[in-house]
Amino acid sequence: MPAVLPPCPEPEESLTEPEPELLQLGPTGDEPCLRADAARNRARLLDAAARLIAEHGAAGVTMEAVASAANVGKGTVFRRFGDRTGLLTALLDHSERNFQAAFLSGPPPLGPGAEPVERLRAFGVAMLRRAVDELDLQLAAEPGPDRRYSVPPRRVHHSHLVLLLRQALPDADVELLAHTLMGYLNPVLVHHLTRQCGMSAGRLEAGWSELVDLVTGGVPSAAPVRAAR
């Protein structure tokens, strides 16, 4: 992820604190005031790249392949993103913006309006589905140990979990609990469990809901587990 990002807001003590604001990812001044047609073209290119990753993995994303999938000239892709690294970075930023918008202001249970335990369950399931869909891309962008816990998107995710845990468990050490829950959602672990251990995505989602229920003392969810792949 690009390094120049606004700081993540720290959670307040009040249970009625507002959600953190949506982070503006990407370099400062990135994509200022795009014309409507340019914005549509950029979104179409990113959607094409996302489809290629879902079908062929990150290795299948080349500038030529994206141009063909989006039915545009290769030069259009180079002018918009510069090179393959710029394209993959933009794709991650686009995905992260959409995900943050969903849990900060989207419909419940992922967004505001549901009980905190329901939102915790929905957050983890959404994170796991995103990790499975974008696994190669997320692994390629996984920061080293010195930055893993300080990159802005992870800090936003952690702060969001702290907020929900504080609402559900006001007397608990929610900072540590949030880190524990985040560990379950790490793309490296998802890779190990799904690709090396052969676990289904449905099993991981059911395990997340069970973990949330054990941590919060919530009523176990009745969501069915998908059949193993």
Secondary structure in CASP SS format (residue, H / E / C, confidence):
PFRMAT SS
TARGET T0000
AUTHOR 0000-0000-0000
METHOD secondary structure of the structure
MODEL  1
M C 1.00
P C 1.00
A C 1.00
V C 1.00
L C 1.00
P C 1.00
P C 1.00
C C 1.00
P C 1.00
E C 1.00
P C 1.00
E C 1.00
E C 1.00
S C 1.00
L C 1.00
T C 1.00
E C 1.00
P C 1.00
E C 1.00
P C 1.00
E C 1.00
L C 1.00
L C 1.00
Q C 1.00
L C 1.00
G C 1.00
P C 1.00
T C 1.00
G C 1.00
D C 1.00
E C 1.00
P C 1.00
C C 1.00
L C 1.00
R C 1.00
A H 1.00
D H 1.00
A H 1.00
A H 1.00
R H 1.00
N H 1.00
R H 1.00
A H 1.00
R H 1.00
L H 1.00
L H 1.00
D H 1.00
A H 1.00
A H 1.00
A H 1.00
R H 1.00
L H 1.00
I H 1.00
A H 1.00
E H 1.00
H H 1.00
G C 1.00
A H 1.00
A H 1.00
G H 1.00
V C 1.00
T C 1.00
M H 1.00
E H 1.00
A H 1.00
V H 1.00
A H 1.00
S H 1.00
A H 1.00
A H 1.00
N C 1.00
V C 1.00
G C 1.00
K H 1.00
G H 1.00
T H 1.00
V H 1.00
F H 1.00
R H 1.00
R H 1.00
F H 1.00
G C 1.00
D C 1.00
R H 1.00
T H 1.00
G H 1.00
L H 1.00
L H 1.00
T H 1.00
A H 1.00
L H 1.00
L H 1.00
D H 1.00
H H 1.00
S H 1.00
E H 1.00
R H 1.00
N H 1.00
F H 1.00
Q H 1.00
A H 1.00
A H 1.00
F H 1.00
L H 1.00
S H 1.00
G C 1.00
P C 1.00
P C 1.00
P C 1.00
L C 1.00
G C 1.00
P C 1.00
G C 1.00
A C 1.00
E C 1.00
P H 1.00
V H 1.00
E H 1.00
R H 1.00
L H 1.00
R H 1.00
A H 1.00
F H 1.00
G H 1.00
V H 1.00
A H 1.00
M H 1.00
L H 1.00
R H 1.00
R H 1.00
A H 1.00
V H 1.00
D H 1.00
E C 1.00
L H 1.00
D H 1.00
L H 1.00
Q H 1.00
L H 1.00
A H 1.00
A C 1.00
E C 1.00
P C 1.00
G C 1.00
P C 1.00
D C 1.00
R C 1.00
R C 1.00
Y C 1.00
S C 1.00
V C 1.00
P H 1.00
P H 1.00
R H 1.00
R H 1.00
V H 1.00
H H 1.00
H H 1.00
S H 1.00
H H 1.00
L H 1.00
V H 1.00
L H 1.00
L H 1.00
L H 1.00
R H 1.00
Q H 1.00
A H 1.00
L C 1.00
P C 1.00
D C 1.00
A C 1.00
D C 1.00
V H 1.00
E H 1.00
L H 1.00
L H 1.00
A H 1.00
H H 1.00
T H 1.00
L H 1.00
M H 1.00
G H 1.00
Y H 1.00
L C 1.00
N C 1.00
P H 1.00
V H 1.00
L H 1.00
V H 1.00
H H 1.00
H H 1.00
L H 1.00
T H 1.00
R H 1.00
Q H 1.00
C C 1.00
G C 1.00
M C 1.00
S C 1.00
A H 1.00
G H 1.00
R H 1.00
L H 1.00
E H 1.00
A H 1.00
G H 1.00
W H 1.00
S H 1.00
E H 1.00
L H 1.00
V H 1.00
D H 1.00
L H 1.00
V H 1.00
T H 1.00
G C 1.00
G C 1.00
V C 1.00
P C 1.00
S C 1.00
A C 1.00
A C 1.00
P C 1.00
V C 1.00
R C 1.00
A C 1.00
A C 1.00
R C 1.00
END
